[in-house]
């Protein structure tokens, strides 16, 4: 008996229509479904046939003359670079603009700090301001003002029981919007979703409120899972009860952390009161040297700005180097923005972002780009031409040195993974270094994939085998964290990790030393049981 074909939901059909436009292409994507059957499904779910948006020649020409760039002009209309190019060709607009407009100017003074007041006469908006203005249903917001916003997504990161307790104090019967709430738990060791104090109350609350997006420790690290499942999209406002909330900025999202009390208020009222932050613009240019990765780049920036260089502000990344980074590398930039005191970080939306979010989730989104004359509190131009592998020393999160300055320093434990550097790209870099070699007998190497999907992909591509054969210990993506694994690290021992500075603060109290580096440096150091420059190990 032939298995009956599963009919897509309305949300799935809308997302497929957005991506593939015609019934024929949607059918192909669904595995050879006839176009007439797709059309039948559409009619049953009251979904009209796709029609292209109509943009006038005046609109297209105006944006082309303003930007002179298909990608930037397309973003203003919510189009891809190729789609705007097609509209331009349709109207016969082929020549570059005759006059150079302000939006087309690109200045590059490598390594310099620029005047933030050069363009302030126009009073335009940064990415964070635009996102907050949309969430507050206003045309624009001013720096420093407190605005009431409705977030697109809120993430309870390991504090479910406490938030529910405080939510009930509001005497509200139901949460404001269950589809915008995500509960994510990293570890059964500290997990509130599985707490013996409220083992029954939390699941009952979740079921009664019809909150569907609930992930326990088996899925992996909470923020990584939220990104993989497509809950957060470009141009949105996301709030989370965790210091690494800024990770979502890798997708062009404004995300920041909030307290448990504030999260309970949002669940009850649907509103949060946020101050419009100042923005620090960091433009990264140049070419990456061999064995230099996103972690090394952000550590070089940290060395330049120090731990308070962006205190209470949002970092807005840009430049030619950022446009070449993968989403995994941009996540490293965003996660570590907090090391500079920033409350969040935002990377630009581009074709790399679009490819990543395509097929994830079913929520429509509208990305934002900063105005060229946006107001920034500081503007930095960073050239990475001369950057070598970097490392953070125990004296503080901004005590950054070149790896060669501390090379040959013995290490007993190496932790490779976490939200900062635990994705497939990071594991592949480490596997390339370790392949065919063995971890030194005086050193223990622990591998922590960021999520179950990362673990499975690494297993499928043979990376796990490489680690095990090299003598590393691969820990499941759920059920443990680096703090628990290193609880017995003794005084006088030395640890090298790819995590954030929270590990340094936690373990440093025991008298153990913690150094922080890129996955390549960590893997190379495991071979010698000493801090090692990975340059000669990387092809």
C-alpha positions, 0 to 999 in steps of 0.5 A: 500500500502506497504511503499517503503524501503529507500535505504541507501546512499553510505556513509551509506553503507560504514559505515555499511560495516565498522562496520558489514562487511558482507551483511548478518549482514548489512541486519540484522542491517537495519531491516531484509533486505535480503543479496542479496538486500544489495549486489545489493545496493553495486553493484549499488554504486560501493562498493566492497565486504568487505575483511579482511586486510592482516597482515603478521605474522611478523607484528603481532609478532613484535607488540605483542613483542613490546607491549605485549598488544592486545589493544595497538598493535591493535591500531597500525594496526587500529584494535580493541583489539579483532581483534588483538587477533584473528590475533595473535591466527591465527598465533599461537602466544599465549605466552607473550613476553619473554623479557620486552620492553620499551613500556610495562613498566608502572610506578606508583608513586601515587601523584608524579611529575616525571622527563619529561626527562627520555625517551627523548633520543628517541624523540618520539611523543605525541598524539598532535604531531602525529595529527598535523603531519598527518594534516600537511602531515609530518612524524613528527613535532618538539615542538615549530615549526609553521606548516601549517595544514589542519583541519579535522573540524572547528566549528563556535560557535556563530560567523557566521555573523562576520566570513562571513564578514571577509571571503568576505574580502578574495575575495574568492567565495567559502569556501574551504570544506563545509563538514568540516564546522559546524555552531552551535549556543547556544542561541537566546539571543546572536545568530548570526545565528538569528541576526536581523543585518544579519537575511537574509545574513547568511542563504543565504551564508549557502545555496550558500556554501552548508554547511549542518551541521548547528545547531541553539539554538533548538538543544542545546549547540553547542559542545555537538551537534557536538559530538552527531552528529558524526562530530568529530572523534578520531585522528582528528584535530578540531578548534573552535571559542570558549574556550571550543573547548578542549571538543572534546579531550574526543574522542582522538581528538586534538582540540583547539580554534581559533579567528574569523579572523583565522577561516575566513582564514581557510574558504578561504584557508583551512589552519591554522598555528599552533604552535606545543605545549608542552604536560603535561602528567597526569596519574590518578590511584587509586579508586574513593570513594563514591560521587567522580566524574570526576568533583572532580577529575579534581578539585583535579588536578587543586589544584595540578597544579594551574591555570597556571600549563599547560599554553599554553600546551596540557594535555594528560590524561592517567592511569587506572582511565581514562580508566574506565571513560565514555565519559561524564566523559571524556568530563568533564576532557577535558572541564575543562583543560582550567582552568589549562591554557591548550589550549587543552586536549586529552583522550586515545582512547580505547573500550569506545571511539570506542563504542561511535563513532560507528554508529555516522557519516560516516567519516573514522578515524584513532586513535593515541596513544602516544609513550611510550617515547614521550617528555613531559614538565611535567609528573604527577602521580595522585592518587585519593584514598584519594580524597573527593568531591571538590569545587571551591571558589570565590577567583579564579578558582584554589581556590579549597577546600574540600566540608566539609571545606565550608559545611553549607554555605547558597546558594540562587541559584543552576545551574546544567547543561551546557557543563561541566556537563549537560549530561544524566549521570550528570542529573542521578546523581542529580536525584538519590540525589533528588528522593523523596525529595524537594528543600529547599524553600530558594533555587532555583534549575535550571536544564539545559540539554546540548542538546535536545537529553539529554533532551529527554532521561532524559524525557524518563527515568523519570528524568525530572519528578523527578526534577519537583516533587522536585521543580526544574526548568527545562530549555529547552536545547535551548533558554537560557544560565546560564548567562542570567538566572542569570542576576538578581542575586543580590549583596551578593547572593550566587550561586553554579553551575556545569559550568566552571569558565566563570560564576564565572568571569561574575557574580562575577563582580556584587558582587555575589559569585559563587562556582563551584562543581559536580552535586552530590554536587549541588543536595545535596546542593539544599536540604538544601539551603546550601553547602552540602557534597553529600557523605551521599546522594549517594548510 
